[in-house]
Amino acid sequence: LVLAVFSAVLGSLQFGYNIGVINAPQKVIEQS
């Protein structure tokens, strides 16, 4: 159970990080 919760948290953090990396350059492109 602990391993499942840890995996879910780790997965969501990685997912959020990937979205941030993709969105950051997009905002820069929109400004210029």
mmCIF file of the N, C-alpha and C atoms, coordinates in Angstrom:
data_MODEL
# 
_entry.id   MODEL 
# 
loop_
_atom_site.group_PDB 
_atom_site.id 
_atom_site.type_symbol 
_atom_site.label_atom_id 
_atom_site.label_alt_id 
_atom_site.label_comp_id 
_atom_site.label_asym_id 
_atom_site.label_entity_id 
_atom_site.label_seq_id 
_atom_site.pdbx_PDB_ins_code 
_atom_site.Cartn_x 
_atom_site.Cartn_y 
_atom_site.Cartn_z 
_atom_site.occupancy 
_atom_site.B_iso_or_equiv 
_atom_site.pdbx_formal_charge 
_atom_site.auth_seq_id 
_atom_site.auth_comp_id 
_atom_site.auth_asym_id 
_atom_site.auth_atom_id 
_atom_site.pdbx_PDB_model_num 
ATOM 1  N N  . LEU A 1 1  ? 0.846 -1.210 0.000   1.00 0.00 ? 1  LEU A N  1 
ATOM 2  C CA . LEU A 1 1  ? 0.000 0.000  0.000   1.00 0.00 ? 1  LEU A CA 1 
ATOM 3  C C  . LEU A 1 1  ? 0.877 1.255  0.000   1.00 0.00 ? 1  LEU A C  1 
ATOM 4  N N  . VAL A 1 2  ? 1.885 1.256  0.843   1.00 0.00 ? 2  VAL A N  1 
ATOM 5  C CA . VAL A 1 2  ? 2.788 2.415  0.909   1.00 0.00 ? 2  VAL A CA 1 
ATOM 6  C C  . VAL A 1 2  ? 3.493 2.617  -0.429  1.00 0.00 ? 2  VAL A C  1 
ATOM 7  N N  . LEU A 1 3  ? 3.907 1.515  -1.035  1.00 0.00 ? 3  LEU A N  1 
ATOM 8  C CA . LEU A 1 3  ? 4.611 1.592  -2.320  1.00 0.00 ? 3  LEU A CA 1 
ATOM 9  C C  . LEU A 1 3  ? 3.691 2.144  -3.401  1.00 0.00 ? 3  LEU A C  1 
ATOM 10 N N  . ALA A 1 4  ? 2.420 1.775  -3.342  1.00 0.00 ? 4  ALA A N  1 
ATOM 11 C CA . ALA A 1 4  ? 1.457 2.248  -4.339  1.00 0.00 ? 4  ALA A CA 1 
ATOM 12 C C  . ALA A 1 4  ? 1.242 3.752  -4.202  1.00 0.00 ? 4  ALA A C  1 
ATOM 13 N N  . VAL A 1 5  ? 1.123 4.222  -2.958  1.00 0.00 ? 5  VAL A N  1 
ATOM 14 C CA . VAL A 1 5  ? 0.931 5.660  -2.716  1.00 0.00 ? 5  VAL A CA 1 
ATOM 15 C C  . VAL A 1 5  ? 2.168 6.432  -3.163  1.00 0.00 ? 5  VAL A C  1 
ATOM 16 N N  . PHE A 1 6  ? 3.346 5.895  -2.831  1.00 0.00 ? 6  PHE A N  1 
ATOM 17 C CA . PHE A 1 6  ? 4.597 6.540  -3.209  1.00 0.00 ? 6  PHE A CA 1 
ATOM 18 C C  . PHE A 1 6  ? 4.726 6.634  -4.727  1.00 0.00 ? 6  PHE A C  1 
ATOM 19 N N  . SER A 1 7  ? 4.337 5.574  -5.413  1.00 0.00 ? 7  SER A N  1 
ATOM 20 C CA . SER A 1 7  ? 4.399 5.558  -6.879  1.00 0.00 ? 7  SER A CA 1 
ATOM 21 C C  . SER A 1 7  ? 3.441 6.581  -7.477  1.00 0.00 ? 7  SER A C  1 
ATOM 22 N N  . ALA A 1 8  ? 2.263 6.713  -6.879  1.00 0.00 ? 8  ALA A N  1 
ATOM 23 C CA . ALA A 1 8  ? 1.270 7.658  -7.387  1.00 0.00 ? 8  ALA A CA 1 
ATOM 24 C C  . ALA A 1 8  ? 1.760 9.093  -7.214  1.00 0.00 ? 8  ALA A C  1 
ATOM 25 N N  . VAL A 1 9  ? 2.332 9.388  -6.054  1.00 0.00 ? 9  VAL A N  1 
ATOM 26 C CA . VAL A 1 9  ? 2.848 10.742 -5.789  1.00 0.00 ? 9  VAL A CA 1 
ATOM 27 C C  . VAL A 1 9  ? 4.008 11.054 -6.726  1.00 0.00 ? 9  VAL A C  1 
ATOM 28 N N  . LEU A 1 10 ? 4.911 10.094 -6.872  1.00 0.00 ? 10 LEU A N  1 
ATOM 29 C CA . LEU A 1 10 ? 6.074 10.292 -7.736  1.00 0.00 ? 10 LEU A CA 1 
ATOM 30 C C  . LEU A 1 10 ? 5.628 10.508 -9.182  1.00 0.00 ? 10 LEU A C  1 
ATOM 31 N N  . GLY A 1 11 ? 4.633 9.750  -9.613  1.00 0.00 ? 11 GLY A N  1 
ATOM 32 C CA . GLY A 1 11 ? 4.128 9.874  -10.980 1.00 0.00 ? 11 GLY A CA 1 
ATOM 33 C C  . GLY A 1 11 ? 3.483 11.225 -11.218 1.00 0.00 ? 11 GLY A C  1 
ATOM 34 N N  . SER A 1 12 ? 2.705 11.715 -10.240 1.00 0.00 ? 12 SER A N  1 
ATOM 35 C CA . SER A 1 12 ? 2.028 12.999 -10.408 1.00 0.00 ? 12 SER A CA 1 
ATOM 36 C C  . SER A 1 12 ? 3.042 14.135 -10.403 1.00 0.00 ? 12 SER A C  1 
ATOM 37 N N  . LEU A 1 13 ? 4.087 14.016 -9.593  1.00 0.00 ? 13 LEU A N  1 
ATOM 38 C CA . LEU A 1 13 ? 5.119 15.053 -9.547  1.00 0.00 ? 13 LEU A CA 1 
ATOM 39 C C  . LEU A 1 13 ? 5.855 15.114 -10.883 1.00 0.00 ? 13 LEU A C  1 
ATOM 40 N N  . GLN A 1 14 ? 6.186 13.944 -11.423 1.00 0.00 ? 14 GLN A N  1 
ATOM 41 C CA . GLN A 1 14 ? 6.889 13.880 -12.704 1.00 0.00 ? 14 GLN A CA 1 
ATOM 42 C C  . GLN A 1 14 ? 6.002 14.429 -13.819 1.00 0.00 ? 14 GLN A C  1 
ATOM 43 N N  . PHE A 1 15 ? 4.699 14.118 -13.737 1.00 0.00 ? 15 PHE A N  1 
ATOM 44 C CA . PHE A 1 15 ? 3.743 14.588 -14.730 1.00 0.00 ? 15 PHE A CA 1 
ATOM 45 C C  . PHE A 1 15 ? 3.650 16.112 -14.681 1.00 0.00 ? 15 PHE A C  1 
ATOM 46 N N  . GLY A 1 16 ? 3.556 16.666 -13.480 1.00 0.00 ? 16 GLY A N  1 
ATOM 47 C CA . GLY A 1 16 ? 3.472 18.117 -13.309 1.00 0.00 ? 16 GLY A CA 1 
ATOM 48 C C  . GLY A 1 16 ? 4.748 18.801 -13.783 1.00 0.00 ? 16 GLY A C  1 
ATOM 49 N N  . TYR A 1 17 ? 5.900 18.175 -13.516 1.00 0.00 ? 17 TYR A N  1 
ATOM 50 C CA . TYR A 1 17 ? 7.176 18.746 -13.936 1.00 0.00 ? 17 TYR A CA 1 
ATOM 51 C C  . TYR A 1 17 ? 7.257 18.791 -15.461 1.00 0.00 ? 17 TYR A C  1 
ATOM 52 N N  . ASN A 1 18 ? 6.818 17.732 -16.103 1.00 0.00 ? 18 ASN A N  1 
ATOM 53 C CA . ASN A 1 18 ? 6.848 17.672 -17.566 1.00 0.00 ? 18 ASN A CA 1 
ATOM 54 C C  . ASN A 1 18 ? 5.947 18.743 -18.171 1.00 0.00 ? 18 ASN A C  1 
ATOM 55 N N  . ILE A 1 19 ? 4.782 18.970 -17.567 1.00 0.00 ? 19 ILE A N  1 
ATOM 56 C CA . ILE A 1 19 ? 3.868 20.006 -18.060 1.00 0.00 ? 19 ILE A CA 1 
ATOM 57 C C  . ILE A 1 19 ? 4.524 21.378 -17.916 1.00 0.00 ? 19 ILE A C  1 
ATOM 58 N N  . GLY A 1 20 ? 5.209 21.601 -16.794 1.00 0.00 ? 20 GLY A N  1 
ATOM 59 C CA . GLY A 1 20 ? 5.881 22.880 -16.560 1.00 0.00 ? 20 GLY A CA 1 
ATOM 60 C C  . GLY A 1 20 ? 6.969 23.124 -17.593 1.00 0.00 ? 20 GLY A C  1 
ATOM 61 N N  . VAL A 1 21 ? 7.724 22.095 -17.921 1.00 0.00 ? 21 VAL A N  1 
ATOM 62 C CA . VAL A 1 21 ? 8.812 22.222 -18.897 1.00 0.00 ? 21 VAL A CA 1 
ATOM 63 C C  . VAL A 1 21 ? 8.244 22.525 -20.282 1.00 0.00 ? 21 VAL A C  1 
ATOM 64 N N  . ILE A 1 22 ? 7.089 21.942 -20.590 1.00 0.00 ? 22 ILE A N  1 
ATOM 65 C CA . ILE A 1 22 ? 6.478 22.164 -21.905 1.00 0.00 ? 22 ILE A CA 1 
ATOM 66 C C  . ILE A 1 22 ? 5.842 23.553 -21.979 1.00 0.00 ? 22 ILE A C  1 
ATOM 67 N N  . ASN A 1 23 ? 5.213 24.007 -20.883 1.00 0.00 ? 23 ASN A N  1 
ATOM 68 C CA . ASN A 1 23 ? 4.499 25.279 -20.884 1.00 0.00 ? 23 ASN A CA 1 
ATOM 69 C C  . ASN A 1 23 ? 5.442 26.475 -20.836 1.00 0.00 ? 23 ASN A C  1 
ATOM 70 N N  . ALA A 1 24 ? 6.598 26.349 -20.174 1.00 0.00 ? 24 ALA A N  1 
ATOM 71 C CA . ALA A 1 24 ? 7.517 27.473 -20.018 1.00 0.00 ? 24 ALA A CA 1 
ATOM 72 C C  . ALA A 1 24 ? 7.956 28.053 -21.366 1.00 0.00 ? 24 ALA A C  1 
ATOM 73 N N  . PRO A 1 25 ? 8.467 27.243 -22.300 1.00 0.00 ? 25 PRO A N  1 
ATOM 74 C CA . PRO A 1 25 ? 8.877 27.795 -23.605 1.00 0.00 ? 25 PRO A CA 1 
ATOM 75 C C  . PRO A 1 25 ? 7.689 28.338 -24.392 1.00 0.00 ? 25 PRO A C  1 
ATOM 76 N N  . GLN A 1 26 ? 6.508 27.757 -24.182 1.00 0.00 ? 26 GLN A N  1 
ATOM 77 C CA . GLN A 1 26 ? 5.325 28.198 -24.914 1.00 0.00 ? 26 GLN A CA 1 
ATOM 78 C C  . GLN A 1 26 ? 4.974 29.638 -24.534 1.00 0.00 ? 26 GLN A C  1 
ATOM 79 N N  . LYS A 1 27 ? 5.093 29.988 -23.257 1.00 0.00 ? 27 LYS A N  1 
ATOM 80 C CA . LYS A 1 27 ? 4.807 31.347 -22.797 1.00 0.00 ? 27 LYS A CA 1 
ATOM 81 C C  . LYS A 1 27 ? 5.813 32.326 -23.388 1.00 0.00 ? 27 LYS A C  1 
ATOM 82 N N  . VAL A 1 28 ? 7.063 31.899 -23.471 1.00 0.00 ? 28 VAL A N  1 
ATOM 83 C CA . VAL A 1 28 ? 8.105 32.760 -24.042 1.00 0.00 ? 28 VAL A CA 1 
ATOM 84 C C  . VAL A 1 28 ? 7.814 33.029 -25.512 1.00 0.00 ? 28 VAL A C  1 
ATOM 85 N N  . ILE A 1 29 ? 7.356 32.015 -26.227 1.00 0.00 ? 29 ILE A N  1 
ATOM 86 C CA . ILE A 1 29 ? 7.041 32.165 -27.651 1.00 0.00 ? 29 ILE A CA 1 
ATOM 87 C C  . ILE A 1 29 ? 5.866 33.122 -27.832 1.00 0.00 ? 29 ILE A C  1 
ATOM 88 N N  . GLU A 1 30 ? 4.864 33.041 -26.942 1.00 0.00 ? 30 GLU A N  1 
ATOM 89 C CA . GLU A 1 30 ? 3.690 33.908 -27.062 1.00 0.00 ? 30 GLU A CA 1 
ATOM 90 C C  . GLU A 1 30 ? 4.060 35.370 -26.821 1.00 0.00 ? 30 GLU A C  1 
ATOM 91 N N  . GLN A 1 31 ? 5.017 35.624 -25.933 1.00 0.00 ? 31 GLN A N  1 
ATOM 92 C CA . GLN A 1 31 ? 5.407 36.995 -25.609 1.00 0.00 ? 31 GLN A CA 1 
ATOM 93 C C  . GLN A 1 31 ? 6.159 37.641 -26.768 1.00 0.00 ? 31 GLN A C  1 
ATOM 94 N N  . SER A 1 32 ? 6.963 36.864 -27.476 1.00 0.00 ? 32 SER A N  1 
ATOM 95 C CA . SER A 1 32 ? 7.782 37.427 -28.553 1.00 0.00 ? 32 SER A CA 1 
ATOM 96 C C  . SER A 1 32 ? 7.070 37.395 -29.897 1.00 0.00 ? 32 SER A C  1 
# 
